Amino acid sequence: MPLPTQSDVHVSRPLTNISIAHMQEQRNFIAAQVFPLIGVEKSADQYFTYDNAYWNSDEMQKRAPGTPTAGNGYTVGTGTYFCETYGFHKDVPDMIRANADAPLNLDREATEYVALKALIKRERLFASAFLAGSVWTRDYDGVAATPSTNEVLQWNDAASTPIEDVWDAKEDILVRTGFEPNVLCLGYPVFKSLSNHPDIVDRVKAGQTPGGPAVVSETDLAQVFKVERVVVSRGIVNTAVEGATKSHSFISGKKALLTYAPPSPGLMTPSGGYIFSWTGYLGAGPEGQRVKRFRMEELASDRVEIEISFDMKLISADLGAFWDTIVA
C-alpha cells in the first residue's frame, strides 16, 4: 500500500497554514563537517600516501668546504578509494496527489523525505568508519571506576578529568605526527555531559559576565580544549522495523573523536580522514548526491529518487584519538 494513504493527506477542515513533519535539521548530521570532502571524477581510483618518518627526521649535517651536503628522500605509496552508491525513492501516486489538500506539497515533501534518508545513511556510515574502536592509534574506553591501561573515568563523573584527557591525547598526536589536532567530534550525550562538567563550567564561568548562569556552547568547549572546532552529532535513527514500536537512538552515541583535519584537501596534505565524493556521476552535486524525478506510468505515480556516492577513508590512524562509551 502506498504511503501516505488518501486519508493521511485529506482531513476535515484543515488548518492550511500548519503542516507538521518530524524532519531533522541538516545541522544535526556531521559526516560532511569533520573531514574534507574530495570531489572525484571516477568512482574508484588511487591517491598518494607519504610516510611521515622521513619528513620528521633530522638528517642535516655540517658541510665541510668542497663536500656535498647530506641528502635523502622519502617514499611515496598509494591508497585506493571506491565510492559506493546508495539509493532510495519515494513514489507520489496520481490519486494521492489529486486528493491532497493545501498546504501539502507532495513533490517537495518527497524530496525532503529521501534527502533525510541519505543524511541518515551517510551519518551511520561515518560513525562506523571513524567513531569505532580499533580504528585510531589512540583508543580509550570510558569506565565507571578505577581506570586501567587505555581507560579513563567516564566524563559524566564529576571526578573525571576530560580536559586533561583531551590535552594528553593532543600531546600524543602532536609528538607522533607533528600536527596538533584541531577538531573534536562529540556524540550529543557526550556534549551534554561536558557542558555540565564542573571543571569546564568553572572555566567558562570565569570568562562570562557575572550574574547569570554559565552556558557552555560548542565555541566554549573549543576554547577550553584549544581546538578550532567542536562538532556535535545530533542525528538520530529509528532502528525498529516498519510497524514495530519506535526505537530511536543517537547515531554517534556516547563517543568522542579528537583528530586533525586540514581546512581543504590537497596533495601532500595530511588528514585523519577524507571523504571521497563521486561528483563525476552525471548530475551529481558537490557531495556526490543527485536527485531525480521521473514518471512511473505502470504505477500511475511520479518517483522522486536520490542517489549518493562516497567512500569514508581513513588516511592516518596516528592523527586521531577515540573514546568509546565515554559517558555512562
Secondary structure, DSSP 8 states (H G I E B T S, - for coil): --SS-HHHH--SS--TT--------GGG--HHHHS-EEEESSSEEEEEEE-HHHHS--------TTS--------EEEEEEE-EEEEEEEEEEHHHHHH--TT--HHHHHHHHHHHHHHHHHHHHHHHHHSSTTSSSEEEEEESS---TTEEE-TTSTT--HHHHHHHHHHHHHHHHS----EEEEEHHHHHHHHT-HHHHHHHHHHS-TTS-----HHHHHHHHT-SEEEEE--EEE-S-TTS---EEESSTT-EEEE---SS--TT---SEEEEEETTSTT--TTSEEEEEEEEGGGTEEEEEEEEEEEEEE--GGGEEEEES---
